Amino acid sequence: MKYNTIIFVPHAKAKFRKVTVSTRFLSVIAGSAALVLLAAVTFGWAFLSSTRRDRQYLQVLADNARLKSTSAALHGRLQGLSRQLSDFESRTRRLSIVAGLADSGRTGAGGPLAMNASASPLDERSAFVRSRLNALESQFARREVLVSSMPTVAPVRGLLNSGFGSRRDPITGQGAFHPGLDISTRRREPVLATASGTVIRSGWAGDYGRAVEIDHGNGYRTVYGHLDANLVREGQRVSRGERVGLVGSTGRSTGPHLHYEVRQGDRLLNPLEYILDAK
């Protein structure tokens, strides 16, 4: 068996010490030290890995808690949106009835809504409400044009002394058909357009004297006769309630008054059936 001598050299003046050990013993010591070192490294790595996993686990728990909180908040908002959509759907259906649109369920103007297979119920309901609102907007725009063309206000305030239809002619005394209303009032009282439209005649018009005629669209026209003065010109766009002339007694007239007519195409209409603010 081989032996090895280990000599210890002290710093102070002292005797040298030497130890004789066998090679096998040194090998055992070296192997043991290597095992201890390996065990220490392994334990350290395991400890660090465990600590990292613990941190990751805690992070996952925190993320899960945040996700649950966010999910709950989102769920609450979705429920709120669903309630709002239900309210909007109910309102659009009521407005559709008022506007004269058929309530055929969740259909658009061109038929059933084309929905993507992946669309959510909220997407479908939103698309339904959007399509109905677009249809309502178009319908009310058409109604607005129609209403604006209807002569629904009085052209002047005064005394109605001759209505629409048969009457005795104030000049000849004979029976005659009266195509409009005669409203007596003060001379030079402002005469108002009874609906929005375009002036198609402004000037002298025979028995009507000075007169204004307005085309309101949808076939409706109004005539204002016996004016003392015309305040608009042909081709001018006027709005409901805008001044178009002043009351006079020009043409075939027996005194200051306004002769007012409503026509639709070639038909003469009774203006009293359209004036909504008559008193």
Secondary structure by P-SEA (a helix, b strand, c coil): cbbbbbbbbbcccbbbbbbbbcaaaaaaaaaaaaaaaaaaaaaaaaaaaaaaaaaaaaaaaaaaaaaaaaaaaaaaaaaaaaaaaaaaaaaaaaaaaaacccccccccccccccccccccaaaaaaaaaaaaaaaaaaaaaaaaaaaaacccccccccccccccccccccccccbbbbcbbbbbcccccbbbccccccccccccccccccbbbbbccccbbbbbccccccccccccccccccccbbbbbcccccccccbbbbbcccccccccccccccc
